[in-house]
Structure formats: structure tokens, C-alpha cells
Amino acid sequence: MRRWFTLSLVPFYQSGLQARKYGWAVIEESSAGWTAEFSSPLHRLWMSFHLLEQPLDDRFKTMTLVQFLRPPFYVLSICYLPPSRTGKPNFIAQAYALTNGRGIWLSPEYGTDLGIPRRGSIDFHVGEKRWAIDILRDGDKVEDHLRRFNTPGVYHHWIQTGAITDYIILDFRINQAKKNYPGANEYYRVIFKDDYSGFDLIDCNYNIVSTNSLL
């Protein structure tokens, strides 16, 4: 059953009414829940800005990025387990549950501003806390992603303007490449065991931060 998207089930009632009024989005109901479809990426971005305006609860005022990542990170860490590749949707669902949907802006296509010559996108941006979370697989374009957050990278202007106050790059791997990235303190590798029974979290200098079980 398809209905116009009112967002009456989430704390963004006024934004939802406007989306419905102008026909910017529809919602589809299924056994798994509700799926929103926007008319264009621009309309989805508009809604993201409105989600960003919702304030976080007081209990999140002093929360760090690492603390925030703990519940969603565990679910995201199983995204390599075959045949499921549901890590990102589960990340969004857990992050929403953690914050009750307030002050959080999570988008798999959070792109750079118009007018920036080189385009890029951050996997997740956490609204009022102004955190960025970038996801890699098997070391794909590590150096490129590291440069994006530094001068003159496409993300660096967000850091300069305060739109990003902290960030982390999580590189999910099934190989044991031991190249170090000195100084890249926001870069972490998540290396799975051969049988996917667990993983090691490894910092930029290839020091094991923690060993985790998925059993």
C-alpha cells in the first residue's frame, strides 16, 4: 500500500506536512516497516536539513563520537557476513533508536556543497554533534579519503566552518595489509577473522585497539 509521506510517525511533523503538501515524497508500507521515496536527491537533502534542526536530548550533550558509535558500530561490523549486506540500514536504525531520531542526520549520500570543484560524499553525518563517519571496504582509496579531510580536501571546508567537529574513518577488511598511516588518528581498520567469528579494531599505526567476538 502506497501513501503520501506525512512523517507523522517521527518527530518531524511540520516538515512532513510540507513534504506531503507539495508531493515531494511517498512512503511504502511492508512487513519490514516503512520505506520513504523522495522525488529527487534535492528533496531528500531538504528533509535532511530539517532533521538536523532537531535538538539532541541532554544525555547526548557530553557524548563522544566513540561512545555514540558503540551500539551501531557492533551491528555495522557484521556487514561482511554473507549473504547479508545490511550494515548501513542497521546502523541508521540503531542510531535512530539511540537518539529517538532527534539531532541526527544520517545519509549515505551526504555530498559536498555546490561550487566545490571536486565532489565527494560522507557516509554519515550526525546532526547537532557535527560528527562525520566515513566507511571504506578493503582499503579502497584510503589515501584519497584521508586527503578529503585535510587541506585542500573536499571535506576540509566543513571542518574550517565548524560543520564537522570530529570524524572517523572505518575501513572494513578481510585482508591483513599492514601499511601504517602515521598521524591519521581518525583512521581505524576493522579486520575480520577468516571465519567471521570476530574482528580486531586497529589504529593508524597498526596497533590493536580491541579484539571483538561476533559469536
N, C-alpha and C positions, 0 to 999 in steps of 0.2 A: 504494500500500500504506500503510495507516494503522497506527501503533503507538503505544503509550503512551510519553509523552515521558520518557526517562530522563536526558537531557543527558549521556550518557556520552562524547559527542564533544567536550565542552568542559570546562574546569577547574572545574566546579561540581558534582562528582559527588554529594556528600551532599545538596545542595539538590534535585538532580534525582531522587534516590531518593525523597525525601519527596513531591515533586510526583507521581511515578508512584504511590506507595503510596495517596495519597488521591484519585487520579483528577482532579487539578487541570488537567492539560494533556495534549494529544495532539500527535503530530508526523506530518507527511505527507511522504513521500519523492517527489521528482520528478526529472526530468533536470537541473533547475536547482539542486538541493540539498534541504535540509530546511526545512520551514515549521512553526513551532510555533503551536498554537491553545490559548489559555487558556480556562478555564471562565468567567471573568469578569475585568473590569478589576482587581478586588481581588487575584485570584490572580497576575495579571501584575505588579502592583505589589509583591507579596510576593517574587516572583523577582527583581525589580529591586533590592530591598534586599539580597538575598543576593549579587547581582553586585557591588554597591557595596562589600561587605566584602572582596573580593579585592584584595590589595595590588598596587600597580604595581611593575614592575621598577625597579631602581636607576637605569637610564639615563633614566627619566622624572622623577626627583626634582626636577631643576632646569629641566625643560622649561617654556616659557611657553605661554600659550594660542595665540599666533600661530604658534609652532613646531609645536604639535600640529595646528593646522588645515591646514598646508601640504599634506600628501598628500590628506586627504579633501576639502579645500576645492576642489582642482582638479577633482575628479570632480563635486562638488556644483554647480560653476559651469556645467556643461553641462545642468542640469536644464531649461532653457528650450528646448533644441534639439528641434524637432518631429521625429517624434511621441513621442519618449521623454520620460518624466517620472519617471526612476528615480534622481534625485539623492539623495533621502534613504536609500533602501536601499543605494545605493553608498557613501554617507557612512558608514553603520553598518558595512558590510563592510570598508571601508578602515581605519576606526578600530579595529575588532576585530583586523585583521591587524597594525596598527601596535603594539598593546599586548598581543597574544596573548590578548585577552579579559580581562585582569587589571586590576582597579581602574577599570573603565569601566562607566558606567551611561548608556545611551543609550535614550531613549524619546520617541516622537513625541507622547505624551500625558502628560508629566510635570506633574501638576496641583498646585495649591496645597493646603496642609494643610486638613483638616476644621476647621470653626469659623471660617474666614476668610470674611467676608460676600461679597466679590466674588471669583468664580472666574476662573482663567486657567490657561494651560499654557505651559511652556517646551519648545521642540522637542527639545533635547538637554541632558543633564546628565552631566558627566564625573566619575565617582565620586570616587576619593581626592583628585584635584586640586581638586575642588569648583568646576568651571567650568560656566557656563551659556552655551548658544548658542541664540539666537533667530533664526528665519528669517522674513523678510517677502517679499512679492511686490508689485512696482509701488507701493511706498509705502503699502500698505494699513494704515491705523490706526497710522501712525508715532508720532504724539504719544501715543497710548494705550499703545503698547509701551514708549516711553521712560519714561512715568509709572510703569509697573509696577515698575521697578527703583528708583524713588525714593520717599521718604516722601510719602504713606502707601500706596504701591502694593502690589499683592498679592504681589510677589516680594521686596519690601524686607526683610521679616522674615527671609528666608533670608540676606540679606547681614548683617543685625544679629546673627544667631546663628552666623554663620560657615559656614553650609551652602553659600554661594556666596562665593568669594574673588575671582573675576574673571568677567566676562561680555562677550559681544559680540553685537551685533545686525547681521545681514547682510540688506540689503534688495536683492533681485534685481529689476532693472528693465530695461525695453526703451524707456523714455522718458527725456527729458533734463531733468526737473524740477530746477531749480537752487536750491531753497529751502535755506537754511543752518539748522543746528541747533547754535548755539554752545554749547559746554560739554558736548555729548553725545559725549564722546570714544570711547565704545564703539560708536557707530553708524557703519556703513560702507555705502555703496551699491556694488553691482556692476552696472554699466551696460553692456549688450551692444551691440556694433555691429549695424547693420541686417542684415547678412548672417550674424550669429552667428560671425564668424571670430575674434572676440576680445572682450575687455571691459576696462573701466577700473575700478579699485578707488579709490573716492573717499571722503574722510573727511567729518566732520560740517560742515566749513566749505567744502565743495566743492573741496578741493584734491585733485589726482590723486596718489594714493599709488603706484600702479603701473599699467602698461599690459601686458596679457597676451594672448597668442595662443592660440587653440584649434585651430589648424591643425597 
